[in-house]
Amino acid sequence: MPDEMDPQRSHGKKGDPAVTPIDVIVVRDIMSDIPDRIPSQMPINRILHEFSTLKCADLVVVDEDGKFLGVVSPFDLVNHVNPSMGVRSGKKAPCIECMMRGDALVAEDLMSRSHMTVTEETPVVEALRLLERYRQPDLVVIDEEGIAIGMLGICSIISHLRLVGHL
């Protein structure tokens, strides 16, 4: 049955009995593709390029099989260049020129390994709890083998909940 005909999945106004119950909404219903996957050995000069020319969003670090390893955030990069400006780590590169030449660090050395993950079947209510508890704007969606398959951001959840009548 198409979603628009399924009373459990229909859109409506807040308070409408046809509104999708929040406890049946799962990550798969809202997640998006990962815009930027990078290999763990990507040189820092290429990471700088990604942040400065594309967009300033977290970069998902994966191994050669696509398994999720961590995330390089703009904060990780800033903190690496100048720890007094950053918020996460105490590491510092010897010089920006060294980084730009490509003989400095790689993504694996900068990434945060503690980024939260969820699966496609995780209830959105649980994903919201994780986002709030760990104060992260997004979660990486992985499959049963640990392959990074998507992203779930707080703004996507808010938008979806508004569309289905919860906000």
C-alpha positions as CSV (number, residue, x, y, z in Angstrom):
1,M,0.0,0.0,0.0
2,P,1.5,3.4,-0.9
3,D,2.4,5.6,2.1
4,E,-0.2,8.2,1.3
5,M,-2.9,5.6,1.6
6,D,-1.5,3.9,4.7
7,P,-3.2,5.4,7.8
8,Q,-0.1,4.7,9.8
9,R,2.1,6.7,7.4
10,S,-0.2,9.6,6.3
11,H,0.6,13.2,6.7
12,G,-1.7,15.5,8.6
13,K,-2.1,18.3,11.1
14,K,-1.0,18.1,14.7
15,G,-3.6,16.3,16.7
16,D,-5.1,14.7,13.6
17,P,-5.6,10.9,14.2
18,A,-4.2,10.2,10.7
19,V,-0.8,11.7,11.7
20,T,2.0,9.1,11.7
21,P,2.7,8.0,15.2
22,I,6.2,9.3,16.2
23,D,7.1,5.9,17.6
24,V,6.8,4.2,14.2
25,I,9.1,6.7,12.4
26,V,12.5,5.2,11.9
27,V,15.8,6.6,10.7
28,R,15.3,5.1,7.2
29,D,12.2,7.4,6.7
30,I,14.3,10.5,7.1
31,M,18.0,9.8,6.5
32,S,19.9,11.3,3.5
33,D,22.9,10.3,1.5
34,I,26.4,11.0,2.9
35,P,27.5,14.1,0.9
36,D,31.2,13.7,1.6
37,R,32.9,10.4,2.3
38,I,36.7,10.6,2.5
39,P,39.4,7.9,2.8
40,S,41.2,7.6,6.0
41,Q,44.5,8.4,4.2
42,M,43.3,11.6,2.6
43,P,46.1,14.2,3.1
44,I,45.2,17.2,5.2
45,N,45.8,19.6,2.2
46,R,42.9,17.9,0.4
47,I,40.8,18.1,3.6
48,L,41.5,21.9,3.7
49,H,40.4,22.1,0.1
50,E,37.2,20.2,0.8
51,F,36.3,22.6,3.7
52,S,37.2,25.8,1.9
53,T,35.7,25.1,-1.6
54,L,32.8,22.8,-1.2
55,K,31.0,23.4,2.1
56,C,31.8,23.5,5.7
57,A,30.2,20.2,6.8
58,D,31.5,17.2,8.6
59,L,33.4,14.7,6.4
60,V,32.7,11.1,7.0
61,V,35.9,9.0,7.1
62,V,35.7,5.4,5.8
63,D,38.1,2.6,5.1
64,E,38.7,1.0,1.7
65,D,35.6,-1.1,2.2
66,G,33.3,1.8,3.1
67,K,33.3,1.0,6.8
68,F,32.7,4.0,9.1
69,L,35.8,5.1,11.0
70,G,35.1,8.6,12.2
71,V,34.3,12.2,11.3
72,V,36.5,15.1,10.5
73,S,34.7,18.3,11.5
74,P,35.7,21.9,10.8
75,F,36.4,22.1,14.5
76,D,38.9,19.2,14.3
77,L,40.7,21.0,11.5
78,V,40.8,24.4,13.3
79,N,41.9,22.7,16.5
80,H,44.7,20.9,14.7
81,V,46.0,24.1,13.1
82,N,45.7,26.2,16.4
83,P,44.6,24.3,19.5
84,S,43.9,27.6,21.4
85,M,41.2,28.3,18.8
86,G,39.6,24.8,18.7
87,V,37.5,22.9,21.2
88,R,38.5,19.2,20.9
89,S,42.1,18.1,20.9
90,G,45.5,19.3,22.0
91,K,47.3,18.3,18.8
92,K,49.0,21.0,16.7
93,A,50.6,20.8,13.3
94,P,54.1,22.2,12.9
95,C,53.1,24.7,10.2
96,I,50.3,25.5,7.8
97,E,52.8,25.5,4.9
98,C,53.8,21.9,5.8
99,M,50.1,20.9,5.8
100,M,49.5,22.5,2.4
101,R,52.5,20.7,0.9
102,G,50.8,17.4,1.8
103,D,53.6,16.0,4.0
104,A,51.7,16.5,7.2
105,L,48.8,14.5,8.6
106,V,45.9,12.5,7.0
107,A,42.2,12.3,7.8
108,E,42.7,9.4,10.2
109,D,44.9,11.6,12.4
110,L,42.3,14.4,12.7
111,M,39.0,12.5,12.9
112,S,36.8,12.1,15.9
113,R,36.3,8.4,16.5
114,S,33.5,8.9,19.0
115,H,30.9,10.2,16.6
116,M,27.5,8.5,17.3
117,T,26.0,6.1,14.8
118,V,22.6,4.6,14.3
119,T,21.0,2.0,11.9
120,E,18.2,2.4,9.4
121,E,15.8,0.7,11.9
122,T,16.6,3.0,14.9
123,P,13.5,4.8,16.0
124,V,13.7,8.5,15.4
125,V,12.8,9.1,19.1
126,E,16.0,7.2,20.0
127,A,18.0,9.2,17.4
128,L,16.7,12.4,18.9
129,R,17.8,11.3,22.4
130,L,21.3,10.6,21.1
131,L,21.6,14.0,19.3
132,E,20.5,15.8,22.5
133,R,22.6,13.8,24.9
134,Y,25.8,14.1,22.9
135,R,25.1,17.6,21.5
136,Q,25.9,16.5,17.9
137,P,24.0,18.0,14.9
138,D,24.0,14.7,13.0
139,L,24.4,11.0,13.2
140,V,26.0,8.6,10.8
141,V,23.8,5.8,9.6
142,I,25.6,2.5,9.3
143,D,24.4,-1.0,8.1
144,E,24.9,-4.2,10.0
145,E,28.5,-4.5,8.6
146,G,29.5,-1.0,9.8
147,I,29.3,0.5,6.2
148,A,28.4,4.2,6.3
149,I,25.2,4.4,4.3
150,G,23.6,7.8,5.3
151,M,23.3,10.8,7.6
152,L,20.6,11.9,9.9
153,G,20.6,15.5,10.9
154,I,18.6,17.3,13.5
155,C,17.2,19.7,10.9
156,S,16.0,16.8,8.7
157,I,14.2,15.4,11.7
158,I,12.6,18.7,12.5
159,S,11.5,19.1,8.9
160,H,10.0,15.6,8.7
161,L,8.2,15.9,12.1
162,R,6.7,19.2,10.8
163,L,5.6,17.6,7.6
164,V,3.9,14.6,9.3
165,G,2.1,16.8,11.8
166,H,4.1,16.5,15.0
167,L,5.4,20.1,15.1
